[in-house]
Amino acid sequence: MKFIIAVIQPHRLDAVKEALTEVEVFRLTVVDCQGFGRQKGRAATQRTADDEIHLVRKVQLQIAVNDEFVEPTISAILLAAKTGDKGQIGDGKVFVLPMDDCIRIRTGERGADAI
């Protein structure tokens, strides 16, 4: 089991949800978030030494998947979250973490069955 966290641009959310549905990933949590990467929240054309650091609005997807869904999930996110053919700075990141356990509160099921 893996826990996938994807931080993407908000305007790409619908495309990513569609791509996930195509690979039969139907369970996800969406969290509005803010942050910055290498550019520190500045547009490349507006950089000056006196610029403040601005937090950029992003969307975080949290997806728990069984092992056979890891690569299809990552591929779907990469394909749908990329802006244009080559992508752009700020398109986001995907983090893949091991997941020791998952428990469905309603039934008490654990592990892969709970996902």
VEXGUPA-600954 format. One record per residue: residue in one letter; x, y, z of N, C-alpha, C, CB in turn; residue number from 1. Coordinates in pm, 1 decimal. Glycine has a CB too. Layout:
N
+--------+----------+----------+----------+----------+----------+----------+----------+----------+----------+----------+----------+----------+-----+
! residu !       nx !       ny !       nz !      cax !      cay !      caz !       cx !       cy !       cz !      cbx !      cby !      cbz ! num !
+--------+----------+----------+----------+----------+----------+----------+----------+----------+----------+----------+----------+----------+-----+
!      A !        X !        Y !        Z !        X !        Y !        Z !        X !        Y !        Z !        X !        Y !        Z ! NUM !
...
+--------+----------+----------+----------+----------+----------+----------+----------+----------+----------+----------+----------+----------+-----+
END
This chain:
115
+--------+----------+----------+----------+----------+----------+----------+----------+----------+----------+----------+----------+----------+-----+
! residu !       nx !       ny !       nz !      cax !      cay !      caz !       cx !       cy !       cz !      cbx !      cby !      cbz ! num !
+--------+----------+----------+----------+----------+----------+----------+----------+----------+----------+----------+----------+----------+-----+
!      M !     84.1 !   -117.7 !      0.0 !      0.0 !      0.0 !      0.0 !     88.4 !    123.6 !      0.0 !    -95.6 !      0.0 !    121.3 !   1 !
!      K !     42.9 !    225.3 !    -71.5 !    115.8 !    352.1 !    -77.9 !     18.6 !    467.5 !    -53.9 !    187.9 !    368.2 !   -215.3 !   2 !
!      F !     74.7 !    575.9 !     -2.4 !     -0.3 !    699.6 !     15.2 !     60.2 !    799.8 !    -80.8 !      3.8 !    751.4 !    164.5 !   3 !
!      I !    -18.1 !    846.2 !   -175.0 !     29.4 !    938.4 !   -278.0 !    -23.1 !   1077.2 !   -246.6 !    -15.5 !    892.8 !   -420.1 !   4 !
!      I !     68.4 !   1171.7 !   -242.4 !     32.2 !   1311.5 !   -222.5 !     74.9 !   1385.7 !   -347.8 !     99.4 !   1372.3 !    -93.0 !   5 !
!      A !    -17.8 !   1451.8 !   -411.4 !     13.0 !   1530.3 !   -530.7 !    -26.5 !   1674.6 !   -504.0 !    -60.6 !   1474.3 !   -656.9 !   6 !
!      V !     65.9 !   1766.3 !   -528.8 !     38.5 !   1908.8 !   -516.5 !     35.0 !   1963.2 !   -658.4 !    146.5 !   1983.3 !   -427.1 !   7 !
!      I !    -81.8 !   2013.6 !   -699.2 !   -102.4 !   2055.3 !   -837.9 !   -163.9 !   2194.6 !   -843.8 !   -192.0 !   1954.7 !   -911.6 !   8 !
!      Q !   -167.4 !   2249.3 !   -964.7 !   -234.2 !   2377.1 !   -986.7 !   -385.4 !   2355.7 !   -979.6 !   -193.0 !   2439.1 !  -1124.0 !   9 !
!      P !   -457.3 !   2446.8 !   -914.9 !   -602.1 !   2429.8 !   -897.9 !   -678.2 !   2412.4 !  -1029.3 !   -657.9 !   2547.8 !   -824.4 !  10 !
!      H !   -635.7 !   2480.1 !  -1135.3 !   -709.3 !   2471.6 !  -1261.4 !   -691.0 !   2335.6 !  -1330.4 !   -664.5 !   2583.3 !  -1355.0 !  11 !
!      R !   -600.4 !   2251.6 !  -1281.8 !   -579.8 !   2118.2 !  -1339.3 !   -657.4 !   2009.7 !  -1263.6 !   -431.0 !   2084.3 !  -1339.5 !  12 !
!      L !   -727.8 !   2046.0 !  -1157.2 !   -795.9 !   1947.3 !  -1072.5 !   -896.3 !   1862.9 !  -1149.7 !   -866.4 !   2017.1 !   -958.4 !  13 !
!      D !   -982.1 !   1923.3 !  -1228.1 !  -1083.0 !   1845.5 !  -1301.9 !  -1018.4 !   1746.8 !  -1398.2 !  -1176.5 !   1939.0 !  -1379.0 !  14 !
!      A !   -913.9 !   1790.1 !  -1466.7 !   -844.7 !   1700.3 !  -1560.2 !   -780.6 !   1583.3 !  -1485.5 !   -737.2 !   1777.5 !  -1640.0 !  15 !
!      V !   -723.2 !   1609.0 !  -1368.5 !   -661.4 !   1502.4 !  -1290.6 !   -768.4 !   1406.0 !  -1239.0 !   -580.1 !   1561.1 !  -1173.0 !  16 !
!      K !   -879.8 !   1457.4 !  -1191.5 !   -988.4 !   1368.6 !  -1144.7 !  -1037.7 !   1279.1 !  -1257.8 !  -1106.3 !   1451.5 !  -1088.1 !  17 !
!      E !  -1052.1 !   1335.1 !  -1377.5 !  -1093.0 !   1255.6 !  -1493.8 !   -991.2 !   1146.5 !  -1525.2 !  -1111.9 !   1345.8 !  -1616.0 !  18 !
!      A !   -863.9 !   1183.4 !  -1524.5 !   -757.9 !   1086.5 !  -1554.4 !   -754.8 !    975.7 !  -1449.7 !   -620.8 !   1156.6 !  -1561.3 !  19 !
!      L !   -776.1 !   1009.4 !  -1323.7 !   -780.1 !    907.9 !  -1218.2 !   -899.0 !    814.2 !  -1236.2 !   -786.2 !    974.3 !  -1080.5 !  20 !
!      T !  -1012.1 !    867.7 !  -1275.5 !  -1130.7 !    785.4 !  -1300.0 !  -1103.4 !    685.2 !  -1412.1 !  -1252.2 !    874.1 !  -1335.7 !  21 !
!      E !  -1029.6 !    727.9 !  -1515.4 !   -997.7 !    638.5 !  -1627.5 !   -911.3 !    520.3 !  -1584.8 !   -926.9 !    716.1 !  -1737.3 !  22 !
!      V !   -830.1 !    537.3 !  -1479.7 !   -747.6 !    426.1 !  -1431.2 !   -810.3 !    360.4 !  -1307.2 !   -604.9 !    475.7 !  -1398.5 !  23 !
!      E !   -938.2 !    386.7 !  -1287.7 !  -1018.9 !    325.5 !  -1181.4 !   -971.8 !    359.3 !  -1040.4 !  -1018.9 !    176.9 !  -1198.2 !  24 !
!      V !   -928.1 !    483.6 !  -1023.3 !   -897.7 !    535.5 !   -890.2 !  -1008.6 !    634.4 !   -856.9 !   -753.8 !    603.3 !   -883.7 !  25 !
!      F !  -1094.1 !    596.1 !   -762.9 !  -1214.1 !    673.9 !   -733.8 !  -1211.9 !    738.6 !   -595.5 !  -1335.2 !    586.1 !   -745.9 !  26 !
!      R !  -1112.5 !    707.3 !   -515.0 !  -1110.1 !    758.5 !   -377.9 !   -993.8 !    855.6 !   -361.3 !  -1099.0 !    642.5 !   -275.7 !  27 !
!      L !  -1026.4 !    979.0 !   -326.6 !   -921.7 !   1076.4 !   -301.6 !   -974.6 !   1185.4 !   -210.6 !   -869.3 !   1136.0 !   -433.1 !  28 !
!      T !   -884.1 !   1252.7 !   -146.0 !   -915.8 !   1369.0 !    -64.5 !   -847.2 !   1488.4 !   -128.9 !   -870.4 !   1349.9 !     85.2 !  29 !
!      V !   -919.2 !   1599.3 !   -136.7 !   -865.6 !   1721.7 !   -196.4 !   -856.5 !   1827.7 !    -87.0 !   -955.0 !   1771.2 !   -316.0 !  30 !
!      V !   -738.2 !   1888.6 !    -75.2 !   -713.4 !   1989.3 !     27.2 !   -662.4 !   2115.9 !    -41.3 !   -611.2 !   1937.7 !    134.2 !  31 !
!      D !   -725.8 !   2229.5 !    -13.3 !   -671.7 !   2356.4 !    -61.8 !   -549.6 !   2389.9 !     22.5 !   -778.8 !   2471.4 !    -55.1 !  32 !
!      C !   -443.4 !   2434.4 !    -43.4 !   -321.8 !   2466.9 !     30.2 !   -249.3 !   2582.0 !    -38.9 !   -229.4 !   2343.0 !     41.6 !  33 !
!      Q !   -147.4 !   2632.8 !     26.7 !    -64.3 !   2739.3 !    -27.9 !     81.1 !   2705.4 !     -2.1 !   -101.0 !   2876.8 !     33.7 !  34 !
!      G !    166.9 !   2753.1 !    -88.5 !    308.8 !   2728.7 !    -68.5 !    390.2 !   2792.8 !   -179.4 !    337.0 !   2579.0 !    -61.8 !  35 !
!      F !    517.9 !   2758.1 !   -182.1 !    602.7 !   2806.0 !   -289.3 !    718.6 !   2711.0 !   -306.3 !    652.3 !   2948.4 !   -261.6 !  36 !
!      G !    775.0 !   2712.7 !   -426.5 !    889.1 !   2627.8 !   -458.2 !   1011.6 !   2712.5 !   -485.7 !    858.5 !   2538.0 !   -578.2 !  37 !
!      R !   1085.7 !   2674.0 !   -587.0 !   1211.0 !   2742.2 !   -619.3 !   1194.1 !   2890.6 !   -646.2 !   1273.9 !   2677.9 !   -738.3 !  38 !
!      Q !   1081.6 !   2927.1 !   -706.0 !   1062.5 !   3067.7 !   -741.3 !   1014.8 !   3151.8 !   -624.0 !    964.0 !   3079.2 !   -854.5 !  39 !
!      K !    990.5 !   3089.8 !   -512.3 !    948.3 !   3160.2 !   -391.0 !    823.3 !   3244.3 !   -414.2 !   1060.9 !   3248.8 !   -340.2 !  40 !
!      G !    731.5 !   3192.4 !   -494.4 !    604.8 !   3260.4 !   -515.5 !    609.3 !   3378.0 !   -610.2 !    553.4 !   3306.0 !   -387.7 !  41 !
!      R !    720.1 !   3394.6 !   -680.5 !    733.3 !   3508.2 !   -772.5 !    723.8 !   3459.0 !   -915.2 !    866.6 !   3583.3 !   -750.1 !  42 !
!      A !    659.2 !   3537.0 !   -999.7 !    659.5 !   3507.3 !  -1142.4 !    796.7 !   3541.4 !  -1198.5 !    547.3 !   3586.0 !  -1216.9 !  43 !
!      A !    843.6 !   3466.1 !  -1294.9 !    977.4 !   3484.8 !  -1350.0 !    997.1 !   3625.7 !  -1406.2 !   1003.7 !   3381.7 !  -1458.6 !  44 !
!      T !    891.7 !   3686.6 !  -1457.5 !    904.2 !   3819.0 !  -1518.0 !    899.2 !   3930.6 !  -1414.3 !    794.5 !   3839.6 !  -1620.5 !  45 !
!      Q !    871.0 !   3897.9 !  -1289.0 !    855.5 !   4001.5 !  -1187.5 !    964.2 !   3995.0 !  -1080.4 !    719.6 !   3989.9 !  -1122.7 !  46 !
!      R !   1071.1 !   3923.0 !  -1101.8 !   1173.5 !   3906.3 !   -998.8 !   1253.4 !   4033.4 !   -976.2 !   1266.9 !   3793.7 !  -1036.0 !  47 !
!      T !   1262.1 !   4072.6 !   -852.4 !   1353.0 !   4179.4 !   -811.7 !   1408.7 !   4141.8 !   -675.5 !   1280.8 !   4319.4 !   -807.6 !  48 !
!      A !   1515.4 !   4205.2 !   -635.8 !   1578.3 !   4172.8 !   -507.3 !   1487.5 !   4206.4 !   -390.6 !   1710.3 !   4246.9 !   -492.6 !  49 !
!      D !   1396.4 !   4299.3 !   -407.8 !   1310.6 !   4343.2 !   -297.4 !   1176.1 !   4270.8 !   -292.4 !   1286.7 !   4491.2 !   -307.9 !  50 !
!      D !   1154.3 !   4172.9 !   -380.7 !   1026.3 !   4102.2 !   -382.5 !   1001.0 !   4031.4 !   -250.2 !   1022.4 !   4001.4 !   -497.4 !  51 !
!      E !    875.5 !   4031.0 !   -211.2 !    834.2 !   3951.6 !    -96.3 !    810.8 !   3808.6 !   -142.2 !    706.4 !   4010.6 !    -29.8 !  52 !
!      I !    809.9 !   3717.1 !    -47.5 !    772.4 !   3580.3 !    -78.6 !    620.3 !   3572.2 !    -71.4 !    840.6 !   3477.8 !     19.5 !  53 !
!      H !    560.0 !   3529.6 !   -179.3 !    415.2 !   3517.5 !   -186.2 !    378.0 !   3369.9 !   -190.4 !    358.8 !   3592.4 !   -309.8 !  54 !
!      L !    280.8 !   3332.5 !   -111.0 !    232.3 !   3195.7 !   -115.2 !    141.3 !   3179.9 !   -236.1 !    157.9 !   3158.5 !     15.8 !  55 !
!      V !    160.2 !   3071.6 !   -307.7 !     83.4 !   3043.3 !   -428.1 !    -22.5 !   2939.5 !   -393.6 !    175.5 !   2993.7 !   -544.1 !  56 !
!      R !   -144.2 !   2963.3 !   -439.1 !   -253.0 !   2868.7 !   -413.4 !   -229.9 !   2741.6 !   -494.2 !   -391.0 !   2931.4 !   -448.4 !  57 !
!      K !   -243.9 !   2627.8 !   -427.9 !   -231.8 !   2496.3 !   -490.0 !   -342.2 !   2407.2 !   -436.2 !    -91.8 !   2433.6 !   -463.6 !  58 !
!      V !   -353.1 !   2289.1 !   -491.6 !   -445.9 !   2187.7 !   -444.3 !   -364.0 !   2062.9 !   -414.1 !   -559.3 !   2158.6 !   -549.8 !  59 !
!      Q !   -389.2 !   2002.8 !   -298.9 !   -320.0 !   1880.0 !   -261.4 !   -417.4 !   1763.1 !   -270.4 !   -259.9 !   1891.1 !   -118.4 !  60 !
!      L !   -377.9 !   1661.9 !   -343.7 !   -457.2 !   1539.1 !   -352.3 !   -392.3 !   1435.8 !   -262.0 !   -467.5 !   1486.7 !   -500.1 !  61 !
!      Q !   -471.9 !   1366.9 !   -183.3 !   -423.6 !   1260.0 !    -96.5 !   -495.0 !   1133.2 !   -140.2 !   -448.8 !   1291.7 !     56.6 !  62 !
!      I !   -416.6 !   1034.3 !   -182.0 !   -473.6 !    913.1 !   -239.6 !   -404.3 !    791.5 !   -180.0 !   -460.4 !    913.4 !   -393.7 !  63 !
!      A !   -480.3 !    703.5 !   -118.5 !   -426.8 !    576.8 !    -68.3 !   -459.9 !    470.2 !   -171.7 !   -486.2 !    540.0 !     73.7 !  64 !
!      V !   -357.7 !    395.9 !   -215.2 !   -379.6 !    293.8 !   -318.0 !   -308.4 !    163.9 !   -281.9 !   -331.2 !    344.0 !   -454.9 !  65 !
!      N !   -363.4 !     55.5 !   -331.5 !   -295.7 !    -73.5 !   -321.8 !   -182.8 !    -74.8 !   -425.2 !   -396.1 !   -193.0 !   -344.8 !  66 !
!      D !    -87.7 !   -165.1 !   -406.2 !     34.1 !   -164.2 !   -487.6 !      9.8 !   -167.4 !   -637.7 !    118.8 !   -280.1 !   -450.6 !  67 !
!      E !    -90.2 !   -241.5 !   -684.3 !   -112.9 !   -251.6 !   -828.8 !   -165.5 !   -121.1 !   -890.0 !   -210.9 !   -364.2 !   -857.5 !  68 !
!      F !   -209.0 !    -26.8 !   -806.2 !   -261.0 !    100.3 !   -856.3 !   -159.2 !    213.7 !   -847.4 !   -385.2 !    138.2 !   -779.8 !  69 !
!      V !    -41.3 !    188.0 !   -792.8 !     56.1 !    295.6 !   -772.4 !     98.5 !    358.6 !   -905.1 !    179.1 !    242.2 !   -698.2 !  70 !
!      E !    152.6 !    281.0 !   -996.5 !    201.7 !    337.6 !  -1123.2 !     89.8 !    396.4 !  -1209.0 !    275.1 !    230.8 !  -1202.5 !  71 !
!      P !    -26.4 !    329.8 !  -1224.4 !   -133.1 !    393.5 !  -1301.2 !   -177.9 !    527.4 !  -1240.8 !   -251.8 !    299.5 !  -1310.9 !  72 !
!      T !   -178.6 !    535.9 !  -1108.3 !   -218.3 !    660.2 !  -1041.6 !   -116.6 !    770.2 !  -1069.0 !   -233.3 !    638.1 !   -889.8 !  73 !
!      I !     10.4 !    739.3 !  -1054.4 !    115.7 !    837.4 !  -1080.2 !    112.4 !    882.9 !  -1225.9 !    253.9 !    778.6 !  -1045.9 !  74 !
!      S !     99.5 !    788.6 !  -1318.1 !     95.9 !    823.0 !  -1461.5 !    -21.1 !    914.1 !  -1494.0 !     87.6 !    696.1 !  -1546.8 !  75 !
!      A !   -137.8 !    884.3 !  -1436.1 !   -257.1 !    966.1 !  -1461.5 !   -236.5 !   1108.5 !  -1410.5 !   -381.5 !    903.1 !  -1394.6 !  76 !
!      I !   -179.5 !   1122.0 !  -1292.2 !   -155.3 !   1255.2 !  -1236.2 !    -55.0 !   1331.6 !  -1321.6 !   -104.4 !   1244.7 !  -1091.1 !  77 !
!      L !     55.8 !   1266.9 !  -1358.3 !    158.4 !   1334.1 !  -1438.0 !    102.8 !   1381.9 !  -1571.7 !    276.8 !   1240.7 !  -1461.3 !  78 !
!      L !     25.0 !   1298.4 !  -1635.8 !    -31.4 !   1333.1 !  -1765.8 !   -129.7 !   1449.8 !  -1755.8 !   -100.9 !   1211.9 !  -1826.7 !  79 !
!      A !   -218.8 !   1444.6 !  -1657.4 !   -325.7 !   1544.6 !  -1648.7 !   -284.3 !   1674.0 !  -1580.0 !   -442.3 !   1486.4 !  -1576.2 !  80 !
!      A !   -182.6 !   1670.4 !  -1495.2 !   -143.3 !   1790.7 !  -1421.2 !    -45.6 !   1877.9 !  -1498.6 !    -81.9 !   1751.9 !  -1288.8 !  81 !
!      K !     16.4 !   1821.9 !  -1600.8 !    115.5 !   1897.5 !  -1677.9 !     46.5 !   2002.0 !  -1764.8 !    200.4 !   1802.6 !  -1765.5 !  82 !
!      T !    101.6 !   2123.4 !  -1765.0 !     49.0 !   2231.7 !  -1846.3 !    116.0 !   2226.2 !  -1983.2 !     71.9 !   2369.8 !  -1778.0 !  83 !
!      G !     36.4 !   2207.6 !  -2087.3 !     91.0 !   2201.5 !  -2222.4 !    170.2 !   2074.2 !  -2246.1 !    178.6 !   2321.8 !  -2248.7 !  84 !
!      D !    243.5 !   2069.9 !  -2358.9 !    320.8 !   1951.3 !  -2394.4 !    444.7 !   1932.5 !  -2307.9 !    361.3 !   1958.7 !  -2538.6 !  85 !
!      K !    510.5 !   2042.9 !  -2275.3 !    637.2 !   2034.8 !  -2202.8 !    623.0 !   2062.3 !  -2053.6 !    735.5 !   2131.5 !  -2261.9 !  86 !
!      G !    508.7 !   2111.3 !  -2010.5 !    491.8 !   2148.0 !  -1870.7 !    549.9 !   2285.3 !  -1843.1 !    556.9 !   2044.6 !  -1780.3 !  87 !
!      Q !    518.4 !   2337.6 !  -1724.9 !    567.4 !   2468.7 !  -1685.0 !    610.6 !   2463.0 !  -1539.4 !    459.3 !   2577.7 !  -1706.4 !  88 !
!      I !    696.4 !   2556.9 !  -1501.7 !    733.7 !   2569.0 !  -1361.9 !    606.4 !   2590.5 !  -1282.0 !    835.7 !   2685.3 !  -1339.4 !  89 !
!      G !    593.1 !   2518.7 !  -1172.7 !    475.5 !   2533.4 !  -1087.5 !    367.6 !   2430.5 !  -1112.7 !    418.1 !   2668.4 !  -1105.2 !  90 !
!      D !    390.3 !   2337.1 !  -1206.5 !    289.1 !   2234.4 !  -1232.8 !    267.5 !   2143.6 !  -1112.9 !    328.9 !   2151.1 !  -1353.1 !  91 !
!      G !    365.4 !   2130.0 !  -1025.7 !    344.0 !   2055.0 !   -903.0 !    443.9 !   1944.2 !   -879.5 !    208.8 !   1997.9 !   -903.4 !  92 !
!      K !    412.0 !   1862.7 !   -779.3 !    498.2 !   1751.6 !   -739.2 !    409.8 !   1634.8 !   -697.1 !    594.9 !   1793.4 !   -623.3 !  93 !
!      V !    466.6 !   1514.5 !   -706.1 !    399.9 !   1393.3 !   -658.4 !    493.5 !   1326.6 !   -559.3 !    362.7 !   1296.0 !   -777.0 !  94 !
!      F !    441.6 !   1295.3 !   -442.0 !    518.0 !   1226.7 !   -338.3 !    454.0 !   1090.1 !   -316.2 !    522.2 !   1310.0 !   -205.0 !  95 !
!      V !    535.4 !    987.0 !   -307.2 !    485.7 !    851.1 !   -284.2 !    546.4 !    801.4 !   -153.6 !    521.4 !    754.9 !   -404.1 !  96 !
!      L !    459.8 !    768.6 !    -59.0 !    503.9 !    726.7 !     73.9 !    454.6 !    585.9 !    103.8 !    453.7 !    824.9 !    181.5 !  97 !
!      P !    534.1 !    508.2 !    176.8 !    484.1 !    377.0 !    219.5 !    371.5 !    397.3 !    321.0 !    599.3 !    289.9 !    281.0 !  98 !
!      M !    277.3 !    306.7 !    320.0 !    165.4 !    316.4 !    414.0 !    156.9 !    184.8 !    490.1 !     30.1 !    348.1 !    339.8 !  99 !
!      D !    177.2 !    190.7 !    618.9 !    179.2 !     70.6 !    701.2 !     42.6 !      6.9 !    718.6 !    235.8 !    102.7 !    835.1 ! 100 !
!      D !    -59.2 !     88.4 !    733.3 !   -191.1 !     32.3 !    760.3 !   -298.0 !    131.5 !    720.5 !   -205.6 !     -5.7 !    908.4 ! 101 !
!      C !   -417.6 !     80.6 !    703.1 !   -536.1 !    161.3 !    676.3 !   -650.8 !     91.8 !    749.4 !   -564.9 !    176.2 !    519.6 ! 102 !
!      I !   -733.4 !    167.3 !    817.3 !   -844.8 !    108.4 !    891.7 !   -973.2 !    178.5 !    852.4 !   -821.7 !    118.2 !   1044.7 ! 103 !
!      R !  -1070.5 !    102.2 !    809.0 !  -1202.6 !    157.7 !    779.0 !  -1277.1 !    167.4 !    911.4 !  -1281.9 !     69.0 !    673.8 ! 104 !
!      I !  -1311.9 !    287.4 !    951.2 !  -1373.1 !    309.9 !   1081.6 !  -1505.2 !    234.8 !   1095.7 !  -1395.4 !    458.5 !   1103.9 ! 105 !
!      R !  -1588.7 !    237.9 !    993.7 !  -1721.4 !    177.8 !   1001.8 !  -1716.8 !     28.2 !   1029.2 !  -1796.8 !    203.1 !    874.4 ! 106 !
!      T !  -1627.3 !    -45.4 !    961.4 !  -1627.4 !   -191.7 !    970.3 !  -1510.3 !   -249.6 !   1048.1 !  -1627.5 !   -249.7 !    833.5 ! 107 !
!      G !  -1406.5 !   -170.0 !   1066.5 !  -1286.8 !   -219.7 !   1132.8 !  -1193.6 !   -294.1 !   1039.5 !  -1324.9 !   -308.7 !   1245.8 ! 108 !
!      E !  -1226.9 !   -303.0 !    908.9 !  -1137.0 !   -368.9 !    812.3 !  -1002.2 !   -299.9 !    813.7 !  -1197.2 !   -367.1 !    668.7 ! 109 !
!      R !   -897.8 !   -378.0 !    788.6 !   -762.5 !   -323.6 !    789.4 !   -688.4 !   -359.2 !    662.2 !   -685.6 !   -374.0 !    910.2 ! 110 !
!      G !   -585.8 !   -280.6 !    633.3 !   -497.4 !   -308.8 !    521.3 !   -561.1 !   -281.2 !    386.7 !   -452.8 !   -450.7 !    526.8 ! 111 !
!      A !   -523.0 !   -362.1 !    288.9 !   -568.5 !   -342.0 !    150.5 !   -719.7 !   -345.8 !    137.7 !   -508.2 !   -447.2 !     60.1 ! 112 !
!      D !   -787.0 !   -424.4 !    218.2 !   -933.9 !   -432.5 !    211.8 !  -1000.9 !   -302.9 !    255.1 !   -983.8 !   -546.8 !    298.9 ! 113 !
!      A !   -933.8 !   -225.5 !    338.2 !   -991.7 !   -101.6 !    388.5 !   -982.2 !     12.0 !    288.2 !   -923.9 !    -61.6 !    516.6 ! 114 !
!      I !   -889.9 !      0.0 !    193.0 !   -875.7 !    106.8 !     93.6 !   -992.6 !     99.9 !     -2.4 !   -740.8 !     95.5 !     17.0 ! 115 !
+--------+----------+----------+----------+----------+----------+----------+----------+----------+----------+----------+----------+----------+-----+
END
